């Protein structure tokens, strides 16, 4: 059963149950109120009957005629019988053959008055002592009119229930269709999602309701899936990009080392160099596998110092670009050491910052590269700025894509992987990243780390 049909059924059943309960309350109230009115009228008729039959000798002709008029008006649907002290019928209008027992008459004398219903009749019995004797007035009325009214009431409630159910059913279907339209839109958008367009966010509903929160959460999931899918899709390219420098260093050391005989100290030194580069390869591979979702991240919430991470990056940069020692200007203006501590995977962030600094040196064309680490509110800000060839405004949005390279790179070697990988690493580690650039004036990359 679809959600829309379920909502329609629940609404109809709810209305039916509520209406049935309300109908029961109305019917019960009608029953009790009607009987109270009937007995009240019978009481009034009983008193009129007693005065009409028994008080004629005590009333004036005018008063008795007035009572007669009231009595005759009340007698149309009512049977009256007056019994004396010997329980003999003395007066009555003879409309009914229904009799009461001697025991009932005696009980009325003891209690003063009785009211009850038997079969199709309502009875009101009144003990009326008089100067002529000890009398009991019995007033009876048929329940035919009451039954007719009750039948009409039940028929009206049945019609109202049937009509109400039809109206509620149709109204619920219409309302559920209106309420279901945003869900149908979301379903339609989800069915169009493919592996190559996971980064397409679903359109958020206008209403700030639970569906809005669900779609917003789903968009966050899509974004994470898109990032992971991109990394997995380009995993080999990322590996080849990041492995090039360590492998080149290992190969170069071994080629130089193998050209002639070496002393034991030189053997030890080259072994240490190769081990360091191999360890770096292992660390890079581990980071890429974590980013691709192929391995759990044990350092997701680890603490590290941003300045230590930056110095390790610069050591690697100087190994690759010895001339960069003269180009890179570092400015750290954080006064308290504890302000340099943050959480995340420091190894991954080291990889991201290395790619950013590497790009800055590569495209600076021998100009100065400024690196500044300062505090901004409750966060640390790392700014990497070069004064090189920059990026054209119309190309700036495209440089985040893997393998994209600007039109002004000339003969500079590269793969277009480093920046896109740095952006993904920052995103997965909760580091805010922004990139600004101007053609022929340089590029500025800015990272903001949250503090403990």
ABEGO torsion letter per residue (X at the ends): XBAAAAAAAAAAAAAAAAAAAAAAAAAAAAAAAAAAAAAAAAAAAAAAAAAAAAAAAABBAAAAAAAAAAAAAAAAABBBBBBBAAGBBABEAGABABBBBAAAAAAAAAAGBBBBBBEABBBBBBBBBBAAEBBBBBBBBBAAAAAAAAAAAAAAAAAAAAAAAAAAAAAAAAAAAAAAAAAAAAAAAAAABBAAAAABBBBBBABBBAAAAAAAAAAAAAAAAAAAAAAAAAAAAAAAAAAAAAAAAAAAAAAAAAABBBBAAAAAAAAAAAAAAAAAAAAAAAAAAAAAGABBBAAAABBBBAAAAAAAAAAAAAAABAAAAAABBBBBABABAAAABBBEBAAAAAAAAAAAAAAAAAAAGGBBBBBBBBBBEABBBBBBBBABAEBBAAAAAAAABBGBBBAAAEABBEAGAAAAAAAAAAAAAGBBBBBBBBBGAEBBBBBBBBBX
